[in-house]
Amino acid sequence: QVTLKESGPALVKPTQTLTLTCTFSGFSVTTSQMRASWIRQPPGKALEWLARIDWDDDILYNSSLKTRLTISKDTSKNQVVLTMTDMDPADTATYYCVVGFSSSWYFDYWGQGTLVTVSS
Amino acid sequence: QSALTQPPSASGSPGQSVTISCTGTSSDVGAYNYVSWYQHHSGKAPKLMIYEVTKRPSGVPDRFSGSKSGNTASLTVSGLQAEDEADYYCTSYAGNNILYVFGTGTKVTVL
């Protein structure tokens, strides 16, 4: 059974760096064709794709946020980590970890999401 | 980056059908057959219902179907059941810079 669990701080201050961790079970992050992404949804707004890391370490970023994002994976812990620098109240959102297992453009599984609030 | 447009709400009685539209542009929905749909019950993980416009993952009831015409994709839920009450989101591949664009979401209510 595939599960994804996001973890990280619920509250960060403006200008701080956010670090979110997604822990997977039911598969390995080295599984062929595995693509892990982070997606966020600000309250009352649409979902927004942030970044993706693939099984072969290929990495893609949303071009509008690229300078603030870093995505990486830890194969020993079966985790994917996202860091976002210079946090702003506009970054307040529920952050989701998602995964796909093909070369296509959809997400097979989602985590439940974690709400991050940016406030002083 | 513009979100795909979905109606905020849709409803139907048990057994009826409801269709949700997802309108994009010729750069996303209209350009690729990579539209997917997700069901989200509050507090739970969203679930993949349709991928590549018309395909259903294993385990998804055939009451759920997808289609596309031009820049608009649609999700139809036939034979509505109480458990279908949820939020539904569409997604489309949008090219190299953005990769994925999402719909604004539709709340389906079973009357």
gemmi code that builds the backbone of each chain (N, CA, C; Angstrom):
import gemmi

chains = {
    "A": [
        ("GLN", (0.844, -1.189, 0.000), (0.000, 0.000, 0.000), (0.890, 1.253, 0.000)),
        ("VAL", (0.650, 2.121, -0.953), (1.443, 3.342, -1.075), (0.876, 4.415, -0.151)),
        ("THR", (1.726, 4.993, 0.664), (1.322, 6.136, 1.484), (2.398, 7.210, 1.421)),
        ("LEU", (1.960, 8.450, 1.565), (2.840, 9.603, 1.572), (2.473, 10.432, 2.804)),
        ("LYS", (3.479, 10.880, 3.528), (3.217, 11.659, 4.720), (4.106, 12.881, 4.722)),
        ("GLU", (3.461, 14.059, 4.704), (4.205, 15.311, 4.775), (4.468, 15.689, 6.230)),
        ("SER", (5.626, 16.288, 6.461), (5.935, 16.790, 7.795), (6.740, 18.073, 7.675)),
        ("GLY", (6.596, 18.922, 8.693), (7.290, 20.191, 8.690), (6.621, 21.145, 9.654)),
        ("PRO", (7.131, 22.343, 9.752), (6.561, 23.303, 10.707), (5.201, 23.800, 10.265)),
        ("ALA", (4.329, 24.018, 11.225), (3.010, 24.576, 10.918), (3.072, 26.097, 10.803)),
        ("LEU", (4.084, 26.681, 11.427), (4.208, 28.138, 11.444), (5.655, 28.539, 11.177)),
        ("VAL", (5.825, 29.440, 10.241), (7.146, 30.014, 9.976), (7.010, 31.527, 9.921)),
        ("LYS", (8.113, 32.205, 10.215), (8.105, 33.664, 10.196), (8.514, 34.162, 8.809)),
        ("PRO", (8.051, 35.349, 8.456), (8.498, 35.932, 7.182), (10.015, 35.997, 7.110)),
        ("THR", (10.523, 35.757, 5.930), (11.944, 35.713, 5.557), (12.624, 34.395, 5.942)),
        ("GLN", (11.988, 33.578, 6.759), (12.600, 32.297, 7.126), (12.557, 31.309, 5.967)),
        ("THR", (13.304, 30.222, 6.139), (13.306, 29.137, 5.155), (12.428, 27.998, 5.650)),
        ("LEU", (11.559, 27.521, 4.783), (10.684, 26.394, 5.078), (11.324, 25.108, 4.588)),
        ("THR", (11.311, 24.099, 5.433), (11.765, 22.769, 5.020), (10.644, 21.771, 5.270)),
        ("LEU", (10.215, 21.121, 4.205), (9.167, 20.110, 4.274), (9.732, 18.760, 3.859)),
        ("THR", (9.301, 17.734, 4.553), (9.747, 16.378, 4.260), (8.555, 15.507, 3.913)),
        ("CYS", (8.718, 14.703, 2.885), (7.700, 13.723, 2.520), (8.306, 12.338, 2.703)),
        ("THR", (7.688, 11.534, 3.524), (8.142, 10.176, 3.776), (7.217, 9.195, 3.083)),
        ("PHE", (7.821, 8.322, 2.279), (7.050, 7.369, 1.484), (7.084, 5.976, 2.104)),
        ("SER", (6.019, 5.255, 1.918), (6.007, 3.825, 2.225), (5.261, 3.107, 1.117)),
        ("GLY", (5.643, 1.853, 0.910), (5.003, 1.060, -0.134), (5.765, 1.074, -1.442)),
        ("PHE", (6.806, 1.884, -1.528), (7.652, 1.909, -2.710), (8.952, 2.613, -2.349)),
        ("SER", (9.947, 2.481, -3.223), (11.234, 3.136, -3.034), (11.331, 4.355, -3.949)),
        ("VAL", (12.013, 5.378, -3.465), (12.195, 6.569, -4.292), (13.106, 6.297, -5.490)),
        ("THR", (13.709, 5.136, -5.526), (14.535, 4.754, -6.666), (13.757, 3.887, -7.667)),
        ("THR", (12.477, 3.657, -7.382), (11.639, 2.888, -8.311), (11.642, 3.549, -9.684)),
        ("SER", (11.858, 2.746, -10.713), (11.885, 3.269, -12.075), (10.610, 4.045, -12.396)),
        ("GLN", (10.774, 5.196, -13.005), (9.687, 6.078, -13.433), (9.003, 6.820, -12.286)),
        ("MET", (9.552, 6.719, -11.076), (8.973, 7.463, -9.950), (9.213, 8.962, -10.128)),
        ("ARG", (8.153, 9.727, -9.983), (8.249, 11.186, -10.056), (7.547, 11.751, -8.828)),
        ("ALA", (8.277, 12.445, -7.975), (7.701, 13.024, -6.758), (7.660, 14.538, -6.889)),
        ("SER", (6.501, 15.098, -6.608), (6.308, 16.543, -6.722), (5.779, 17.118, -5.428)),
        ("TRP", (5.944, 18.423, -5.297), (5.280, 19.207, -4.260), (4.304, 20.152, -4.946)),
        ("ILE", (3.136, 20.247, -4.331), (2.054, 21.093, -4.818), (1.515, 21.847, -3.619)),
        ("ARG", (1.053, 23.071, -3.802), (0.465, 23.798, -2.686), (-0.866, 24.418, -3.081)),
        ("GLN", (-1.653, 24.716, -2.056), (-2.938, 25.364, -2.271), (-3.157, 26.416, -1.194)),
        ("PRO", (-3.007, 27.693, -1.544), (-3.334, 28.750, -0.582), (-4.825, 28.720, -0.265)),
        ("PRO", (-5.217, 29.174, 0.900), (-6.642, 29.153, 1.264), (-7.512, 29.862, 0.228)),
        ("GLY", (-8.497, 29.168, -0.272), (-9.428, 29.751, -1.225), (-8.889, 29.931, -2.625)),
        ("LYS", (-7.705, 29.411, -2.888), (-7.099, 29.593, -4.207), (-6.824, 28.245, -4.870)),
        ("ALA", (-6.354, 28.320, -6.109), (-6.114, 27.106, -6.882), (-4.825, 26.415, -6.443)),
        ("LEU", (-4.742, 25.146, -6.763), (-3.517, 24.386, -6.551), (-2.414, 24.925, -7.453)),
        ("GLU", (-1.186, 24.799, -6.985), (-0.022, 25.280, -7.740), (1.103, 24.256, -7.627)),
        ("TRP", (1.600, 23.794, -8.776), (2.721, 22.859, -8.774), (4.011, 23.608, -8.498)),
        ("LEU", (4.872, 23.019, -7.647), (6.095, 23.707, -7.225), (7.361, 23.089, -7.822)),
        ("ALA", (7.544, 21.809, -7.639), (8.806, 21.186, -8.043), (8.619, 19.692, -8.161)),
        ("ARG", (9.543, 19.072, -8.897), (9.503, 17.622, -9.092), (10.910, 17.052, -9.112)),
        ("ILE", (11.071, 15.882, -8.493), (12.314, 15.133, -8.591), (11.979, 13.722, -9.033)),
        ("ASP", (12.753, 13.210, -9.968), (12.476, 11.905, -10.538), (13.388, 10.834, -9.960)),
        ("TRP", (13.046, 9.609, -10.283), (13.790, 8.454, -9.785), (15.262, 8.511, -10.169)),
        ("ASP", (15.547, 9.162, -11.296), (16.920, 9.240, -11.795), (17.569, 10.588, -11.457)),
        ("ASP", (16.987, 11.309, -10.485), (17.499, 12.590, -9.975), (17.292, 13.765, -10.930)),
        ("ASP", (16.550, 13.568, -11.990), (16.170, 14.700, -12.815), (15.266, 15.624, -11.980)),
        ("ILE", (15.476, 16.938, -12.089), (14.738, 17.905, -11.253), (14.130, 19.004, -12.128)),
        ("LEU", (12.897, 19.349, -11.814), (12.206, 20.424, -12.509), (11.573, 21.348, -11.478)),
        ("TYR", (11.540, 22.652, -11.788), (10.943, 23.638, -10.897), (9.928, 24.491, -11.649)),
        ("ASN", (8.926, 24.972, -10.905), (8.036, 25.999, -11.430), (8.903, 27.235, -11.674)),
        ("SER", (8.907, 27.702, -12.888), (9.840, 28.772, -13.252), (9.607, 30.047, -12.447)),
        ("SER", (8.382, 30.270, -11.984), (8.094, 31.498, -11.246), (8.614, 31.453, -9.810)),
        ("LEU", (8.985, 30.267, -9.332), (9.477, 30.111, -7.956), (10.860, 29.490, -7.889)),
        ("LYS", (11.438, 29.284, -9.034), (12.665, 28.499, -9.118), (13.786, 28.987, -8.214)),
        ("THR", (13.912, 30.315, -8.093), (15.040, 30.856, -7.323), (14.905, 30.591, -5.826)),
        ("ARG", (13.719, 30.230, -5.376), (13.478, 30.025, -3.951), (13.389, 28.550, -3.548)),
        ("LEU", (13.350, 27.664, -4.517), (13.066, 26.259, -4.233), (14.282, 25.364, -4.399)),
        ("THR", (14.355, 24.355, -3.549), (15.302, 23.265, -3.729), (14.581, 21.976, -3.355)),
        ("ILE", (14.621, 21.005, -4.253), (14.035, 19.690, -3.988), (15.145, 18.657, -4.031)),
        ("SER", (15.071, 17.697, -3.131), (16.091, 16.654, -3.069), (15.459, 15.373, -2.541)),
        ("LYS", (16.183, 14.267, -2.686), (15.673, 13.028, -2.110), (16.757, 12.321, -1.325)),
        ("ASP", (16.313, 11.630, -0.287), (17.196, 10.863, 0.584), (16.792, 9.402, 0.426)),
        ("THR", (17.586, 8.669, -0.331), (17.209, 7.289, -0.614), (17.290, 6.416, 0.628)),
        ("SER", (18.199, 6.750, 1.553), (18.344, 5.925, 2.763), (17.110, 6.034, 3.667)),
        ("LYS", (16.453, 7.189, 3.618), (15.265, 7.402, 4.448), (13.968, 7.292, 3.633)),
        ("ASN", (14.087, 7.083, 2.336), (12.940, 7.037, 1.439), (12.089, 8.304, 1.558)),
        ("GLN", (12.759, 9.432, 1.444), (12.104, 10.722, 1.623), (12.470, 11.684, 0.487)),
        ("VAL", (11.589, 12.647, 0.299), (11.853, 13.781, -0.572), (11.701, 15.034, 0.272)),
        ("VAL", (12.619, 15.967, 0.086), (12.638, 17.186, 0.896), (12.523, 18.412, -0.011)),
        ("LEU", (11.708, 19.357, 0.419), (11.565, 20.628, -0.296), (11.954, 21.756, 0.643)),
        ("THR", (12.812, 22.642, 0.176), (13.083, 23.865, 0.920), (12.637, 25.061, 0.094)),
        ("MET", (12.062, 26.015, 0.784), (11.612, 27.253, 0.161), (12.129, 28.411, 0.994)),
        ("THR", (12.914, 29.260, 0.369), (13.542, 30.353, 1.097), (12.664, 31.605, 1.097)),
        ("ASP", (13.025, 32.540, 1.967), (12.413, 33.863, 2.000), (10.882, 33.784, 2.028)),
        ("MET", (10.358, 33.075, 2.999), (8.918, 32.870, 3.096), (8.179, 34.182, 3.347)),
        ("ASP", (7.001, 34.255, 2.779), (6.149, 35.452, 2.831), (4.737, 35.020, 3.230)),
        ("PRO", (3.963, 35.908, 3.836), (2.583, 35.519, 4.159), (1.807, 34.967, 2.961)),
        ("ALA", (2.147, 35.390, 1.754), (1.489, 34.869, 0.548), (1.804, 33.395, 0.296)),
        ("ASP", (2.800, 32.877, 0.996), (3.146, 31.450, 0.864), (2.342, 30.577, 1.825)),
        ("THR", (1.489, 31.187, 2.618), (0.599, 30.415, 3.481), (-0.271, 29.507, 2.621)),
        ("ALA", (-0.216, 28.212, 2.895), (-0.909, 27.248, 2.036), (-0.857, 25.864, 2.655)),
        ("THR", (-1.675, 24.988, 2.122), (-1.519, 23.567, 2.392), (-0.568, 23.012, 1.350)),
        ("TYR", (0.480, 22.349, 1.815), (1.497, 21.802, 0.930), (1.304, 20.288, 0.823)),
        ("TYR", (1.206, 19.810, -0.418), (0.986, 18.393, -0.681), (2.218, 17.762, -1.329)),
        ("CYS", (2.496, 16.560, -0.920), (3.470, 15.713, -1.588), (2.682, 14.750, -2.486)),
        ("VAL", (3.135, 14.586, -3.724), (2.423, 13.704, -4.655), (3.448, 12.872, -5.414)),
        ("VAL", (3.007, 11.749, -5.944), (3.914, 10.873, -6.679), (3.217, 10.249, -7.873)),
        ("GLY", (3.977, 10.072, -8.939), (3.498, 9.357, -10.107), (4.514, 8.295, -10.465)),
        ("PHE", (4.052, 7.295, -11.198), (4.914, 6.168, -11.532), (4.976, 5.900, -13.025)),
        ("SER", (4.844, 6.934, -13.814), (4.971, 6.741, -15.249), (5.622, 7.969, -15.848)),
        ("SER", (5.881, 7.893, -17.132), (6.445, 9.046, -17.827), (5.365, 10.040, -18.239)),
        ("SER", (4.124, 9.762, -17.813), (3.023, 10.652, -18.175), (2.872, 11.770, -17.156)),
        ("TRP", (1.856, 12.568, -17.342), (1.717, 13.817, -16.592), (0.495, 13.786, -15.687)),
        ("TYR", (0.547, 12.909, -14.679), (-0.498, 12.879, -13.668), (0.100, 12.322, -12.380)),
        ("PHE", (-0.704, 12.412, -11.326), (-0.220, 12.027, -10.003), (-1.020, 10.828, -9.490)),
        ("ASP", (-0.320, 9.733, -9.293), (-1.010, 8.522, -8.846), (-1.470, 8.610, -7.392)),
        ("TYR", (-0.643, 9.198, -6.544), (-0.963, 9.253, -5.113), (-0.617, 10.629, -4.537)),
        ("TRP", (-1.419, 11.003, -3.534), (-1.211, 12.270, -2.829), (-1.079, 11.991, -1.335)),
        ("GLY", (-0.358, 12.872, -0.664), (-0.424, 12.896, 0.783), (-1.634, 13.704, 1.223)),
        ("GLN", (-1.882, 13.716, 2.526), (-3.030, 14.466, 3.052), (-2.772, 15.962, 3.092)),
        ("GLY", (-1.509, 16.347, 2.984), (-1.169, 17.757, 3.003), (-0.836, 18.255, 4.398)),
        ("THR", (-0.053, 19.326, 4.436), (0.290, 19.953, 5.696), (0.129, 21.459, 5.550)),
        ("LEU", (-0.580, 22.061, 6.491), (-0.840, 23.494, 6.425), (0.342, 24.253, 7.005)),
        ("VAL", (0.869, 25.177, 6.221), (1.958, 26.035, 6.671), (1.458, 27.475, 6.672)),
        ("THR", (1.570, 28.114, 7.816), (1.172, 29.503, 7.958), (2.414, 30.362, 8.119)),
        ("VAL", (2.470, 31.442, 7.359), (3.597, 32.359, 7.448), (3.112, 33.628, 8.139)),
        ("SER", (3.628, 33.848, 9.330), (3.184, 34.994, 10.119), (4.233, 35.320, 11.169)),
        ("SER", (4.331, 36.580, 11.459), (5.270, 37.003, 12.495), (4.625, 36.929, 13.880)),
    ],
    "B": [
        ("GLN", (0.739, 32.497, -14.580), (0.132, 31.169, -14.619), (-1.352, 31.289, -14.309)),
        ("SER", (-2.217, 30.916, -15.223), (-3.650, 31.007, -15.001), (-4.215, 29.627, -14.700)),
        ("ALA", (-5.102, 29.596, -13.716), (-5.726, 28.334, -13.366), (-6.752, 27.950, -14.431)),
        ("LEU", (-7.012, 26.679, -14.523), (-8.085, 26.186, -15.379), (-9.415, 26.530, -14.701)),
        ("THR", (-10.404, 26.855, -15.501), (-11.680, 27.303, -14.945), (-12.662, 26.154, -14.764)),
        ("GLN", (-13.116, 25.993, -13.549), (-14.155, 25.014, -13.225), (-15.322, 25.737, -12.567)),
        ("PRO", (-16.538, 25.200, -12.706), (-17.662, 25.792, -11.963), (-17.460, 25.548, -10.469)),
        ("PRO", (-17.811, 26.508, -9.633), (-17.578, 26.340, -8.189), (-18.363, 25.176, -7.597)),
        ("SER", (-19.524, 24.898, -8.151), (-20.350, 23.854, -7.568), (-21.160, 23.133, -8.634)),
        ("ALA", (-21.556, 21.926, -8.291), (-22.438, 21.117, -9.121), (-23.197, 20.189, -8.184)),
        ("SER", (-24.368, 19.802, -8.579), (-25.148, 18.928, -7.703), (-26.082, 18.034, -8.497)),
        ("GLY", (-26.516, 16.983, -7.849), (-27.469, 16.064, -8.450), (-28.024, 15.133, -7.399)),
        ("SER", (-29.134, 14.546, -7.685), (-29.741, 13.584, -6.776), (-29.107, 12.218, -6.972)),
        ("PRO", (-29.217, 11.351, -5.983), (-28.684, 9.996, -6.149), (-29.234, 9.338, -7.406)),
        ("GLY", (-28.324, 8.724, -8.163), (-28.715, 8.065, -9.397), (-28.609, 8.943, -10.628)),
        ("GLN", (-28.599, 10.236, -10.425), (-28.477, 11.155, -11.558), (-27.015, 11.298, -11.984)),
        ("SER", (-26.814, 12.065, -13.059), (-25.465, 12.337, -13.547), (-25.126, 13.798, -13.339)),
        ("VAL", (-23.850, 14.043, -13.146), (-23.363, 15.413, -13.070), (-22.101, 15.504, -13.917)),
        ("THR", (-21.957, 16.611, -14.637), (-20.784, 16.829, -15.482), (-20.087, 18.107, -15.050)),
        ("ILE", (-18.788, 18.009, -14.856), (-17.972, 19.144, -14.441), (-17.065, 19.525, -15.602)),
        ("SER", (-17.042, 20.811, -15.935), (-16.184, 21.272, -17.022), (-14.876, 21.825, -16.467)),
        ("CYS", (-13.891, 21.848, -17.332), (-12.545, 22.323, -16.981), (-12.012, 23.034, -18.216)),
        ("THR", (-12.034, 24.356, -18.196), (-11.686, 25.118, -19.388), (-10.309, 25.744, -19.262)),
        ("GLY", (-9.481, 25.444, -20.236), (-8.143, 26.001, -20.275), (-7.922, 26.771, -21.552)),
        ("THR", (-6.742, 26.583, -22.116), (-6.378, 27.308, -23.332), (-5.750, 26.357, -24.337)),
        ("SER", (-5.370, 26.902, -25.463), (-4.709, 26.103, -26.496), (-3.271, 25.764, -26.121)),
        ("SER", (-2.821, 26.288, -24.968), (-1.464, 25.983, -24.501), (-1.450, 24.873, -23.461)),
        ("ASP", (-2.604, 24.500, -22.961), (-2.628, 23.434, -21.959), (-3.670, 22.376, -22.334)),
        ("VAL", (-4.910, 22.555, -21.908), (-5.934, 21.532, -22.182), (-6.059, 21.239, -23.666)),
        ("GLY", (-6.064, 22.287, -24.466), (-6.254, 22.112, -25.900), (-5.059, 21.531, -26.619)),
        ("ALA", (-3.880, 21.626, -25.991), (-2.652, 21.219, -26.671), (-2.243, 19.777, -26.392)),
        ("TYR", (-2.673, 19.248, -25.269), (-2.191, 17.923, -24.850), (-3.326, 17.050, -24.331)),
        ("ASN", (-3.175, 15.762, -24.514), (-4.137, 14.808, -23.946), (-3.643, 14.331, -22.594)),
        ("TYR", (-3.339, 15.303, -21.734), (-2.801, 14.999, -20.413), (-3.645, 15.665, -19.331)),
        ("VAL", (-4.945, 15.559, -19.462), (-5.844, 16.062, -18.436), (-6.124, 14.949, -17.434)),
        ("SER", (-6.034, 15.269, -16.169), (-6.362, 14.309, -15.115), (-7.329, 14.959, -14.131)),
        ("TRP", (-8.044, 14.099, -13.405), (-9.051, 14.560, -12.443), (-8.806, 13.895, -11.085)),
        ("TYR", (-9.031, 14.679, -10.029), (-8.791, 14.215, -8.671), (-10.006, 14.499, -7.801)),
        ("GLN", (-10.310, 13.539, -6.950), (-11.409, 13.666, -5.997), (-10.808, 13.946, -4.624)),
        ("HIS", (-11.357, 14.911, -3.919), (-10.809, 15.259, -2.613), (-11.909, 15.361, -1.575)),
        ("HIS", (-11.898, 14.396, -0.662), (-12.751, 14.492, 0.513), (-11.957, 15.224, 1.583)),
        ("SER", (-12.580, 16.205, 2.190), (-11.902, 17.047, 3.167), (-11.212, 16.220, 4.240)),
        ("GLY", (-9.950, 16.564, 4.490), (-9.197, 15.864, 5.519), (-8.528, 14.592, 5.045)),
        ("LYS", (-8.778, 14.227, 3.809), (-8.170, 13.013, 3.257), (-7.248, 13.380, 2.098)),
        ("ALA", (-6.474, 12.415, 1.658), (-5.604, 12.634, 0.512), (-6.429, 12.636, -0.765)),
        ("PRO", (-6.202, 13.599, -1.653), (-6.871, 13.558, -2.960), (-6.595, 12.241, -3.666)),
        ("LYS", (-7.527, 11.848, -4.535), (-7.450, 10.558, -5.223), (-7.575, 10.751, -6.724)),
        ("LEU", (-6.698, 10.071, -7.472), (-6.744, 10.113, -8.923), (-7.976, 9.367, -9.424)),
        ("MET", (-8.772, 10.025, -10.268), (-9.989, 9.417, -10.802), (-9.911, 9.166, -12.305)),
        ("ILE", (-9.294, 10.087, -13.024), (-9.149, 9.993, -14.475), (-7.777, 10.525, -14.845)),
        ("TYR", (-7.107, 9.865, -15.798), (-5.856, 10.394, -16.309), (-5.838, 10.300, -17.831)),
        ("GLU", (-5.008, 11.106, -18.439), (-4.906, 11.164, -19.908), (-6.300, 11.270, -20.539)),
        ("VAL", (-7.066, 12.180, -20.020), (-8.398, 12.603, -20.490), (-9.501, 11.585, -20.204)),
        ("THR", (-9.261, 10.311, -20.581), (-10.363, 9.329, -20.534), (-10.068, 8.062, -19.740)),
        ("LYS", (-8.851, 7.887, -19.273), (-8.463, 6.605, -18.662), (-8.765, 6.586, -17.169)),
        ("ARG", (-9.264, 5.418, -16.718), (-9.574, 5.231, -15.296), (-8.552, 4.321, -14.656)),
        ("PRO", (-7.990, 4.751, -13.507), (-7.081, 3.838, -12.787), (-7.859, 2.630, -12.268)),
        ("SER", (-7.120, 1.587, -12.008), (-7.727, 0.402, -11.428), (-8.414, 0.759, -10.114)),
        ("GLY", (-9.626, 0.279, -9.936), (-10.350, 0.520, -8.697), (-11.316, 1.689, -8.748)),
        ("VAL", (-11.203, 2.526, -9.760), (-12.144, 3.644, -9.889), (-13.392, 3.148, -10.624)),
        ("PRO", (-14.558, 3.373, -10.058), (-15.788, 2.869, -10.697), (-15.982, 3.435, -12.099)),
        ("ASP", (-16.601, 2.629, -12.968), (-16.811, 3.104, -14.329), (-17.930, 4.143, -14.410)),
        ("ARG", (-18.459, 4.525, -13.266), (-19.410, 5.650, -13.229), (-18.693, 6.968, -13.527)),
        ("PHE", (-17.391, 6.948, -13.387), (-16.585, 8.140, -13.643), (-16.014, 8.055, -15.054)),
        ("SER", (-16.218, 9.117, -15.833), (-15.693, 9.130, -17.195), (-15.212, 10.527, -17.545)),
        ("GLY", (-14.250, 10.586, -18.450), (-13.679, 11.850, -18.860), (-13.732, 12.026, -20.363)),
        ("SER", (-13.723, 13.284, -20.779), (-13.725, 13.599, -22.201), (-13.092, 14.967, -22.404)),
        ("LYS", (-12.881, 15.313, -23.655), (-12.304, 16.615, -23.967), (-12.774, 17.064, -25.339)),
        ("SER", (-13.039, 18.368, -25.440), (-13.362, 18.973, -26.723), (-12.700, 20.342, -26.767)),
        ("GLY", (-11.764, 20.493, -27.696), (-11.053, 21.757, -27.787), (-10.298, 22.066, -26.505)),
        ("ASN", (-10.551, 23.232, -25.953), (-9.856, 23.662, -24.736), (-10.601, 23.302, -23.452)),
        ("THR", (-11.657, 22.513, -23.564), (-12.454, 22.159, -22.396), (-12.510, 20.653, -22.197)),
        ("ALA", (-12.126, 20.243, -20.991), (-12.250, 18.854, -20.588), (-13.436, 18.722, -19.647)),
        ("SER", (-13.958, 17.518, -19.545), (-15.121, 17.292, -18.686), (-14.995, 15.988, -17.928)),
        ("LEU", (-15.531, 15.996, -16.730), (-15.657, 14.792, -15.909), (-17.140, 14.561, -15.681)),
        ("THR", (-17.598, 13.356, -15.993), (-18.993, 12.996, -15.765), (-19.066, 11.900, -14.716)),
        ("VAL", (-19.912, 12.130, -13.736), (-20.182, 11.116, -12.726), (-21.614, 10.653, -12.936)),
        ("SER", (-21.764, 9.405, -13.340), (-23.088, 8.846, -13.588), (-23.542, 8.050, -12.369)),
        ("GLY", (-24.856, 7.938, -12.212), (-25.363, 7.169, -11.084), (-24.812, 7.668, -9.761)),
        ("LEU", (-24.968, 8.958, -9.518), (-24.416, 9.593, -8.321), (-24.711, 8.808, -7.052)),
        ("GLN", (-23.685, 8.711, -6.211), (-23.841, 8.081, -4.916), (-23.391, 9.056, -3.837)),
        ("ALA", (-23.830, 8.823, -2.636), (-23.524, 9.737, -1.529), (-22.022, 9.934, -1.365)),
        ("GLU", (-21.265, 8.869, -1.588), (-19.813, 8.979, -1.390), (-19.116, 9.781, -2.483)),
        ("ASP", (-19.844, 10.151, -3.522), (-19.257, 10.971, -4.582), (-19.213, 12.435, -4.181)),
        ("GLU", (-19.870, 12.779, -3.095), (-19.860, 14.168, -2.629), (-18.447, 14.524, -2.175)),
        ("ALA", (-17.823, 15.471, -2.874), (-16.422, 15.821, -2.649), (-16.074, 17.009, -3.538)),
        ("ASP", (-14.842, 17.479, -3.380), (-14.295, 18.474, -4.295), (-13.557, 17.745, -5.420)),
        ("TYR", (-13.669, 18.276, -6.622), (-13.011, 17.680, -7.782), (-12.129, 18.727, -8.463)),
        ("TYR", (-10.915, 18.316, -8.796), (-9.961, 19.210, -9.437), (-9.461, 18.590, -10.734)),
        ("CYS", (-9.312, 19.423, -11.755), (-8.691, 18.960, -12.992), (-7.256, 19.489, -13.038)),
        ("THR", (-6.448, 18.836, -13.828), (-5.056, 19.227, -14.033), (-4.695, 18.967, -15.482)),
        ("SER", (-3.834, 19.804, -16.010), (-3.341, 19.569, -17.365), (-1.850, 19.845, -17.430)),
        ("TYR", (-1.171, 19.074, -18.241), (0.200, 19.406, -18.591), (0.157, 20.728, -19.353)),
        ("ALA", (1.141, 21.600, -19.079), (1.096, 22.936, -19.657), (2.410, 23.349, -20.305)),
        ("GLY", (3.279, 22.397, -20.569), (4.501, 22.757, -21.266), (5.689, 22.933, -20.338)),
        ("ASN", (6.798, 23.276, -20.923), (8.079, 23.187, -20.231), (8.262, 24.106, -19.041)),
        ("ASN", (7.715, 25.287, -19.060), (7.971, 26.238, -17.964), (7.133, 25.971, -16.733)),
        ("ILE", (5.867, 25.706, -16.950), (4.936, 25.546, -15.829), (4.708, 24.080, -15.502)),
        ("LEU", (4.774, 23.247, -16.458), (4.542, 21.801, -16.391), (3.085, 21.443, -16.111)),
        ("TYR", (2.596, 21.824, -14.929), (1.232, 21.436, -14.556), (0.416, 22.669, -14.209)),
        ("VAL", (-0.822, 22.706, -14.666), (-1.750, 23.757, -14.280), (-3.012, 23.085, -13.742)),
        ("PHE", (-3.595, 23.703, -12.722), (-4.700, 23.076, -12.020), (-5.995, 23.855, -12.184)),
        ("GLY", (-7.095, 23.150, -12.028), (-8.399, 23.774, -12.031), (-8.709, 24.440, -10.700)),
        ("THR", (-9.727, 25.274, -10.716), (-10.130, 26.027, -9.529), (-10.938, 25.182, -8.550)),
        ("GLY", (-11.369, 24.010, -8.985), (-12.080, 23.102, -8.100), (-13.581, 23.236, -8.180)),
        ("THR", (-14.275, 22.113, -8.083), (-15.737, 22.075, -8.098), (-16.221, 21.232, -6.932)),
        ("LYS", (-17.122, 21.790, -6.153), (-17.712, 21.040, -5.053), (-18.966, 20.346, -5.552)),
        ("VAL", (-18.960, 19.032, -5.525), (-20.121, 18.256, -5.941), (-20.944, 17.881, -4.715)),
        ("THR", (-22.212, 18.222, -4.774), (-23.138, 17.905, -3.696), (-24.167, 16.898, -4.180)),
        ("VAL", (-24.358, 15.859, -3.395), (-25.398, 14.875, -3.697), (-26.608, 15.229, -2.847)),
        ("LEU", (-27.667, 15.620, -3.530), (-28.848, 16.160, -2.849), (-29.628, 15.113, -2.064)),
    ],
}
model = gemmi.Model(1)
for chain_id, residues in chains.items():
    chain = gemmi.Chain(chain_id)
    for i, (resn, *xyz) in enumerate(residues, 1):
        res = gemmi.Residue()
        res.name, res.seqid = resn, gemmi.SeqId(i, " ")
        for name, pos in zip(("N", "CA", "C"), xyz):
            atom = gemmi.Atom()
            atom.name, atom.element = name, gemmi.Element(name[0])
            atom.pos, atom.b_iso = gemmi.Position(*pos), 0.0
            res.add_atom(atom)
        chain.add_residue(res)
    model.add_chain(chain)
structure = gemmi.Structure()
structure.add_model(model)
structure.setup_entities()
